[in-house]
Amino acid sequence: MNKVEALIETITQEIVSFIMEDNDIEIDAAMNLFYNSVLFEKLHDPETGLYLEGSAYVYEFLKDELTGGKVLVHSGKPSADCGKGTQ
């Protein structure tokens, strides 16, 4: 496992823990939720640089995605677009 893969694995484990705590669900449901998210795909794309961010910061993007927002990455920096006020 290289450094990038190790960082991604650590973030993944921590986000799954956050999901479990925040939603009072079991690990298999939390893993399913995260593994099927757009953010999970973005985290595994080294060009986004998400693997360099803190787990709590990345988790905020997942919460935005799960509440109807979109996860966008521009110039290697993620941003959440919840569609509010845009047309």
JOCORZI-V31757 format. One record per helix or strand of 2 or more residues. SS is the DSSP state (helix for helix, strand for strand). FROM is the first residue (numbers start at 0). LEN is the number of residues. If there is no record, write none. Layout:
SS:FROM:LEN
SS:FROM:LEN
This chain:
helix:2:21
helix:26:9
helix:37:6
helix:45:3
helix:49:3
helix:54:12
strand:69:5
strand:76:5
